[in-house]
Amino acid sequence: NFRSRQEVIDCVNAVFRRVMGQDLGKVEYDESHYLNLGNADYPASPGNLNQPELILGYNDSKKVLEEAISDDEFEAYLVADRIRRLLDHGKVYDVKQKEYRKVEPRDIAILCRSLRKVAPVIHDALEARKIPSYIMNKSGYYNSNEVENVLSYLEVLENPLQDIPMAAVLHSKLFHLSEDDLAEIVIEYEEESFGQAVLDYARDHAAEEMDPVVLFYREYDALRKLMHDIPLHEVILHILKTNGYQDYIRSMPGGQVRAANLDKLVDLAINFEHSGGVGVVSFVDYIHRLKEFDVDEGDAELLGEDANCVKIMTIHKSKGLEFPIVFLSGIKDRFSGKASRKNLLVSADYGLSLAKVTGRFKVKSKCLYDKAVLYLMNKEDLGEELRVLYVAMTRAKEKLIFTGIISKDDYDKLQIGTHRDRLTYAERSLAKSYYDWLKLGLGDDSNVAYDVYETNSFEEGQKFDKESESIVYENVKELLKEKGSFQKILKKNLEVKSEDKDKDQVHLKGKYSVSELKHQAMILRFENDEKVE
């Protein structure tokens, strides 16, 4: 192996000599298959600099925090926290310069079995720590914040009475209105829809030239009059110039990718026009249909190997690549077990097998042959998972870090490593996740260091900010649905803030989470129901 340091190689050999065999994985991983150091350029590691790490979290937040965080959020926090410390204090060896240098974001890759659920959460956690990152995927483009903001503006240009797009545009970095600003508009024009309230507010306060709503209306009105006389892509370019939005996007963490996503949106508009599409209304409708039928795209592909950001990708996508530091995240995620959910099993080796359906209630059951085929197919799937794990671990050049969130049962029975040379077939074949192999495969010879973090070991201020722009967009959506109730809450809050007479009410906050608003809305409804009774 000419890619990896001895510490990575030892870790790989330690795991796979215990878990891979001819009976599972179809490779008898013995000394004839061990990886051997092929790169003699690496100097000896100073201290534990390149020691493999196993970072586990035990999520007990429901007991210690007012608002529990999910396992994905907790793991994302652990990953982002470790990367922040690596960037601040870590070092990697520069083979070309023949010396150690400071770790940069480009040196790090985060590998996951699937990106759909966890990648955006990790991306937000990194962004909260000012760490640029890039999700190397083929979906999620239309839901990226910068693209969603522009699409919302196009929807407002098409029809300003759409409440949610209007709230999203005003609250975005295009116009920077706060949640309190939006609330005051709703309260002042409580009989109107939100979109109409914004238009009325702008007209009634037209004399206040520096009012952000008036500034918005001026930009919006000018562009709405112009949009019928210019091509669609020029409308989008006008939006990007609004209040320096494009420059702001470039200055954000991961700004290169964000700016490229906006350039890609302009290209999509040009292609739409070339294919016969005309106007903002048609383009917005076209994008809605793409979303409706899950025809998505990935972020703009502008990154080369030297782009200075953390790469987040699937293990499959990482094949053939190498990175100085590799995080293998989600090691506790369960294997898919796709074969067990199918009524028809198809195997090149074992033929076809159908589930048995009996009785007028169509009860499904598996015959003996069906169970045998399912067992053999699951065994093949486990062998494939072993090979995928091997690919992930061998992407690392200098340091390998595993992360996952364990259950209470795992926490109570925590045992890492074994002195045995090979795990039993039962131990290996009953694995439900990579963790089940790693917890015993990482024996003493792997030299792995492991830590277990509990949610109650972190202070509230250490949690990453979940109030990201995309979260706020969803908050506004929910608040608008709860319009009648949250108006009462906001009125009550603003009265207390302005009068400041009732000292018992000073604990009321100027900002509420969606869950708090819903809770208070329920109380208000309950009180109203009691009055009616």
C-alpha positions in Angstrom: 0.0 0.0 0.0 1.6 3.2 -1.2 -1.1 5.5 0.1 -1.4 5.0 3.8 0.7 5.4 6.9 1.6 2.4 9.1 -1.1 3.4 11.6 -3.8 3.2 9.0 -2.5 0.0 7.6 -2.3 -1.6 11.1 -5.9 -0.6 11.8 -7.2 -2.0 8.5 -5.4 -5.3 9.0 -6.5 -5.6 12.7 -10.2 -5.2 11.7 -10.3 -7.4 8.6 -8.3 -10.3 9.9 -11.0 -10.7 12.6 -14.2 -10.1 10.5 -13.4 -11.2 6.9 -13.1 -14.8 5.8 -14.0 -17.2 3.0 -17.3 -17.8 4.8 -18.2 -14.0 4.9 -16.7 -11.7 2.3 -15.2 -14.6 0.2 -11.6 -13.6 1.1 -9.6 -15.4 3.7 -8.0 -12.3 5.2 -4.7 -13.7 6.5 -1.1 -12.6 6.2 -1.1 -13.3 2.4 -3.8 -10.6 2.1 -2.4 -8.1 4.7 -1.7 -4.6 3.5 2.0 -3.8 3.8 3.6 -0.3 4.0 4.8 0.8 0.5 5.5 4.5 1.2 8.8 5.0 3.0 8.6 8.8 2.7 6.4 9.1 5.8 8.6 10.0 8.9 7.7 8.5 12.3 4.6 10.1 13.8 5.2 12.5 16.7 3.3 11.2 19.7 -0.3 10.1 18.9 -0.7 12.4 15.9 -1.9 9.7 13.5 -3.5 7.3 16.0 -6.9 6.0 14.7 -9.9 7.3 16.7 -13.3 5.9 17.5 -15.7 8.7 18.6 -19.0 7.5 20.0 -21.9 9.5 21.3 -24.6 8.5 23.7 -27.7 10.7 23.1 -29.4 11.3 26.4 -30.6 14.8 25.5 -34.3 14.1 26.3 -33.4 14.0 30.0 -31.0 16.9 30.1 -32.1 19.5 27.5 -35.4 21.3 27.1 -35.4 20.4 23.4 -33.8 17.0 22.5 -31.4 16.8 19.6 -31.5 13.9 17.2 -28.8 11.3 16.9 -27.8 12.8 13.5 -27.5 16.3 15.0 -25.4 15.0 17.9 -23.1 13.0 15.6 -22.8 16.1 13.3 -21.8 18.1 16.3 -19.1 15.6 17.3 -17.7 15.5 13.8 -17.7 19.3 13.4 -16.1 19.7 16.9 -13.3 17.2 16.1 -12.7 18.9 12.7 -12.5 22.3 14.3 -9.8 21.0 16.7 -7.9 19.4 13.8 -7.9 22.6 11.9 -6.8 24.6 15.0 -4.1 22.2 16.2 -3.6 19.3 13.9 -0.8 18.6 11.4 -0.4 16.5 8.3 2.8 15.6 6.4 3.4 17.3 3.1 5.2 14.7 1.0 6.3 17.3 -1.6 7.7 19.8 0.9 9.0 17.0 3.2 7.6 18.6 6.3 4.6 18.8 8.5 2.1 21.6 7.9 -1.2 22.7 9.4 -4.3 20.8 8.6 -6.6 22.5 6.0 -10.2 21.8 5.2 -9.1 20.2 1.8 -7.3 17.5 3.8 -10.5 16.1 5.3 -13.2 13.8 3.8 -16.3 12.6 5.6 -17.6 9.3 4.2 -21.2 8.0 4.8 -23.1 5.0 3.5 -25.9 7.4 2.4 -26.0 11.2 2.1 -29.8 11.8 2.0 -30.4 12.1 5.7 -27.2 13.0 7.5 -25.1 15.0 5.0 -27.2 18.3 5.2 -27.0 18.1 9.0 -23.2 17.7 9.0 -22.9 20.5 6.5 -24.9 22.8 8.8 -22.8 21.9 11.8 -19.6 22.6 9.9 -21.0 25.9 8.6 -21.9 27.0 12.1 -18.1 26.6 13.0 -17.1 28.5 9.8 -15.7 25.4 8.2 -16.3 25.3 4.4 -17.7 22.0 3.2 -19.1 20.5 0.0 -21.7 17.7 -0.3 -20.7 15.6 -3.3 -24.1 14.3 -4.3 -26.5 14.2 -7.1 -29.5 15.7 -5.4 -30.6 18.5 -3.1 -29.8 21.3 -5.6 -33.2 22.9 -5.6 -33.4 22.8 -1.8 -30.1 24.6 -1.2 -30.7 27.9 0.6 -29.2 30.2 -2.0 -31.2 28.6 -4.9 -34.4 28.4 -2.8 -34.1 32.2 -2.0 -33.9 33.1 -5.7 -36.7 30.7 -6.7 -38.9 32.2 -3.9 -38.2 35.7 -5.3 -39.3 34.5 -8.7 -42.5 33.2 -7.2 -43.1 36.6 -5.5 -42.5 38.3 -8.9 -45.1 36.0 -10.4 -47.6 36.5 -7.6 -46.8 38.7 -4.5 -49.8 37.3 -2.5 -48.0 33.9 -1.9 -47.3 34.1 1.8 -44.5 31.6 2.3 -42.3 32.7 -0.6 -42.8 36.3 0.4 -41.8 35.5 4.0 -38.8 33.5 2.8 -37.5 36.3 0.5 -37.8 39.0 3.2 -36.2 36.9 5.9 -33.4 35.7 3.6 -30.0 37.5 3.1 -31.6 39.3 0.2 -33.4 41.8 2.5 -32.4 40.7 6.0 -35.7 41.2 7.8 -35.7 39.6 11.2 -38.5 37.4 12.7 -39.6 40.3 14.8 -39.9 42.5 11.7 -42.1 40.0 10.0 -44.2 39.6 13.2 -44.8 43.4 13.4 -46.1 43.5 9.8 -48.5 40.6 10.5 -49.7 42.3 13.7 -50.2 45.7 12.1 -52.3 44.2 9.2 -53.8 41.2 11.0 -56.8 41.0 8.7 -54.7 40.6 5.6 -52.8 37.7 4.2 -49.1 38.0 4.8 -48.3 38.9 1.1 -51.0 41.6 1.0 -49.9 42.9 4.4 -46.3 43.4 3.1 -47.6 45.4 0.1 -49.9 47.5 2.2 -47.1 48.1 4.7 -44.8 49.3 2.0 -47.3 51.7 0.5 -48.4 53.1 3.9 -44.8 53.7 5.0 -43.5 54.9 1.6 -42.2 58.1 3.2 -39.8 56.1 5.3 -37.3 55.6 2.5 -34.8 53.5 4.6 -37.4 51.1 5.9 -36.3 47.6 4.7 -39.8 46.7 3.6 -40.0 49.9 1.6 -36.6 49.1 0.1 -37.8 45.7 -0.8 -41.0 47.0 -2.5 -39.0 49.5 -4.5 -36.7 46.7 -5.8 -39.6 44.3 -6.4 -41.8 46.9 -8.2 -39.0 48.0 -10.6 -38.1 44.4 -11.4 -41.7 43.3 -11.9 -42.2 46.1 -14.5 -38.9 45.1 -16.2 -39.3 41.3 -16.2 -41.6 41.2 -19.2 -39.1 43.1 -21.4 -35.9 41.1 -20.6 -35.0 37.4 -20.9 -35.6 35.2 -17.8 -31.9 34.7 -17.1 -31.4 38.5 -16.9 -34.2 38.6 -14.3 -32.3 36.2 -12.2 -29.1 38.2 -12.7 -30.9 41.3 -11.4 -32.0 39.4 -8.3 -28.4 38.3 -7.7 -27.2 41.9 -7.7 -29.9 42.9 -5.1 -28.2 44.3 -2.0 -24.9 42.6 -3.0 -26.5 39.1 -2.5 -24.1 37.4 -4.8 -21.1 38.9 -3.1 -22.5 38.0 0.3 -23.0 34.4 -0.9 -19.4 34.2 -2.0 -18.2 35.3 1.4 -20.0 32.6 3.3 -18.5 29.2 4.3 -18.5 27.1 1.1 -19.0 30.3 -0.9 -17.4 28.9 -4.0 -20.0 26.1 -4.3 -22.9 28.4 -3.3 -21.9 31.0 -6.0 -21.5 28.2 -8.5 -25.0 27.0 -7.7 -26.4 30.4 -8.5 -24.4 30.5 -11.8 -25.9 27.0 -12.5 -29.4 28.4 -12.0 -28.7 31.1 -14.6 -27.5 28.4 -17.0 -30.7 26.4 -16.3 -32.8 29.4 -17.1 -30.9 29.9 -20.4 -31.4 26.3 -21.3 -35.0 26.6 -20.5 -35.4 29.5 -22.8 -33.5 27.8 -25.6 -35.9 24.8 -25.3 -38.9 27.1 -25.9 -39.8 28.1 -22.4 -40.9 31.7 -21.9 -41.1 33.9 -18.9 -40.9 33.7 -15.1 -44.2 32.0 -14.6 -43.4 29.1 -16.9 -39.9 28.6 -15.4 -41.3 28.5 -11.8 -43.9 26.0 -12.9 -41.2 23.9 -14.5 -39.1 23.9 -11.3 -42.2 22.9 -9.3 -42.8 20.0 -11.5 -39.2 18.8 -11.2 -39.6 18.9 -7.4 -43.0 17.2 -7.5 -41.5 14.3 -9.5 -38.2 14.2 -7.5 -36.2 15.1 -10.6 -33.3 16.7 -8.6 -29.7 17.7 -9.3 -26.6 17.9 -7.3 -24.6 21.0 -6.4 -22.6 22.7 -9.2 -19.6 20.6 -10.0 -16.8 23.2 -9.8 -14.5 21.6 -7.2 -11.2 20.1 -8.2 -9.0 18.2 -5.8 -7.4 21.4 -4.5 -10.7 23.1 -3.5 -10.1 24.1 0.1 -13.2 22.6 1.8 -14.2 19.5 3.6 -15.7 16.9 1.2 -18.8 15.0 2.3 -19.5 12.0 0.1 -20.7 8.4 0.0 -18.2 5.6 0.4 -19.1 4.5 -3.2 -18.2 8.0 -4.5 -14.8 7.9 -2.7 -13.5 4.8 -4.7 -10.2 5.6 -6.2 -9.7 8.8 -4.1 -7.5 9.4 -1.1 -7.4 12.0 1.7 -5.0 12.7 4.5 -7.8 12.5 7.1 -10.9 10.4 6.7 -14.0 10.4 8.9 -16.2 7.3 8.5 -19.5 8.5 10.0 -22.7 6.8 10.8 -21.1 3.5 11.7 -24.1 2.7 13.9 -26.6 3.1 10.9 -28.3 -0.2 10.3 -27.6 -2.1 7.1 -30.5 -1.9 4.6 -31.5 -5.6 4.6 -33.3 -5.0 1.3 -33.7 -8.7 0.5 -35.9 -9.3 3.6 -38.5 -6.8 2.4 -39.0 -8.3 -1.0 -41.9 -10.6 -2.0 -39.9 -11.9 -4.9 -36.3 -12.9 -4.4 -34.1 -13.1 -7.5 -30.6 -14.7 -7.4 -28.3 -15.7 -10.2 -27.1 -18.6 -8.0 -30.3 -19.7 -6.3 -33.0 -18.8 -8.8 -36.4 -17.3 -7.9 -38.3 -17.5 -4.7 -41.8 -16.2 -3.9 -43.5 -15.5 -0.6 -46.4 -17.8 0.0 -49.9 -16.0 0.2 -52.7 -18.0 1.8 -56.3 -17.5 2.8 -58.9 -14.8 2.0 -56.9 -12.4 4.2 -53.9 -12.8 1.9 -51.5 -13.7 4.8 -47.9 -13.8 3.6 -45.4 -16.4 4.9 -42.1 -17.7 3.8 -41.6 -21.3 2.8 -38.4 -23.2 3.7 -36.8 -22.6 0.3 -37.6 -18.9 0.6 -36.0 -18.7 4.0 -32.9 -20.5 2.6 -32.5 -18.1 -0.3 -33.1 -15.1 1.9 -30.3 -16.3 4.3 -27.9 -16.8 1.4 -28.7 -13.4 -0.1 -28.3 -11.6 3.2 -25.0 -13.4 3.6 -23.9 -12.0 0.2 -25.1 -8.5 1.2 -23.0 -8.7 4.4 -20.0 -9.7 2.3 -20.6 -6.6 0.1 -20.9 -4.4 3.2 -17.5 -5.7 4.4 -16.0 -4.8 1.0 -17.5 -1.3 1.2 -16.1 -0.9 4.7 -12.7 -1.9 3.4 -12.9 0.7 0.6 -13.8 3.4 3.2 -11.0 2.6 5.6 -8.3 2.5 2.9 -9.1 6.0 1.6 -7.1 7.4 4.6 -3.5 8.4 4.1 -2.6 9.5 7.6 -5.5 9.4 10.0 -8.7 7.4 10.3 -11.6 8.5 12.5 -14.8 6.5 13.1 -18.0 8.2 14.5 -21.4 6.9 15.6 -24.2 7.3 18.1 -24.8 4.2 20.3 -27.9 3.1 22.1 -28.4 2.8 25.9 -27.9 -0.9 25.6 -24.6 -0.5 23.7 -23.6 2.1 26.2 -24.3 -0.1 29.2 -22.4 -3.0 27.6 -19.6 -1.0 26.0 -16.6 -3.2 25.1 -14.1 -2.2 22.4 -11.6 -4.6 21.1 -10.8 -8.3 21.6 -7.6 -10.4 22.0 -9.0 -13.1 19.6 -7.6 -13.4 16.1 -11.0 -14.2 14.5 -14.5 -13.5 15.6 -17.0 -16.4 15.4 -19.1 -16.7 12.3 -22.2 -15.9 14.5 -20.7 -12.7 15.7 -19.8 -11.6 12.2 -23.0 -12.8 10.4 -25.4 -11.2 12.9 -23.9 -7.7 12.5 -26.5 -5.0 11.9 -24.0 -2.2 11.3 -20.4 -1.4 10.9 -20.2 -0.7 14.6 -20.9 -4.4 15.3 -17.8 -5.4 13.4 -15.6 -2.5 14.5 -16.3 -2.7 18.3 -14.6 -6.1 18.4 -12.5 -5.9 15.2 -10.6 -2.9 16.6 -8.4 -5.0 18.9 -5.3 -3.9 20.8 -3.2 -4.3 17.6 -5.3 -1.5 15.9 -3.9 1.0 18.4 -7.3 2.9 18.3 -8.1 5.6 20.8 -11.8 5.8 21.7 -14.0 8.3 23.6 -17.7 8.2 24.5 -19.5 11.6 24.8 -22.9 12.1 26.4 -25.1 15.0 25.5 -25.1 16.1 29.1 -21.4 16.6 29.0 -21.9 19.6 26.7 -23.1 22.9 27.9 -26.0 24.5 26.1 -23.7 27.1 24.4 -21.6 24.4 22.9 -24.4 22.9 20.7 -24.3 23.9 17.1 -26.9 26.5 16.0 -29.9 24.6 14.6 -31.5 27.9 13.6 -30.0 27.8 10.1 -31.6 29.7 7.2 -33.3 26.5 6.0 -34.7 25.8 9.4 -36.0 29.3 9.8 -37.7 29.0 6.4 -39.6 26.0 7.7 -40.3 27.9 11.0 -42.0 30.8 9.0 -44.0 28.2 7.1 -45.3 26.7 10.3 -45.9 30.1 11.9 -48.0 31.2 9.0 -50.2 28.1 9.4 -50.6 29.0 13.1 -51.3 32.7 12.2 -54.3 33.4 14.5 -52.7 31.9 17.6 -49.1 33.2 17.2 -50.4 36.7 16.6 -51.8 36.7 20.1 -48.5 35.4 21.5 -46.5 38.0 19.7 -48.9 40.8 20.7 -48.6 39.8 24.3 -44.8 39.6 24.1 -44.4 43.0 22.4 -46.7 44.7 25.0 -44.5 43.3 27.8 -41.3 44.4 26.0 -42.6 47.9 25.3 -44.3 48.7 28.6 -41.9 46.7 30.9 -44.3 47.3 33.8 -45.1 43.8 34.9 -41.8 42.5 36.3 -43.3 39.0 36.5 -43.5 38.9 32.7 -39.9 40.0 32.0 -38.9 36.4 31.4 -40.8 36.4 28.1 -38.3 36.2 25.3 -38.1 38.3 22.1 -37.6 35.1 20.0 -39.5 31.8 20.3 -38.9 28.4 18.7 -41.7 26.8 16.7 -42.2 24.2 19.4 -42.6 26.9 22.0 -45.1 28.8 19.9 -47.1 25.7 19.2 -47.1 24.9 23.0 -48.4 28.4 23.8 -50.9 28.3 21.0 -52.3 25.1 22.5 -52.6 26.8 25.9 -54.4 29.8 24.3 -56.8 27.4 22.5 -57.4 25.5 25.8 -58.1 28.8 27.6 -60.5 29.9 24.9 -62.4 26.5 25.0 -62.8 26.9 28.8 -64.3 30.3 28.4 -66.7 29.0 25.8 -67.8 26.3 28.2 
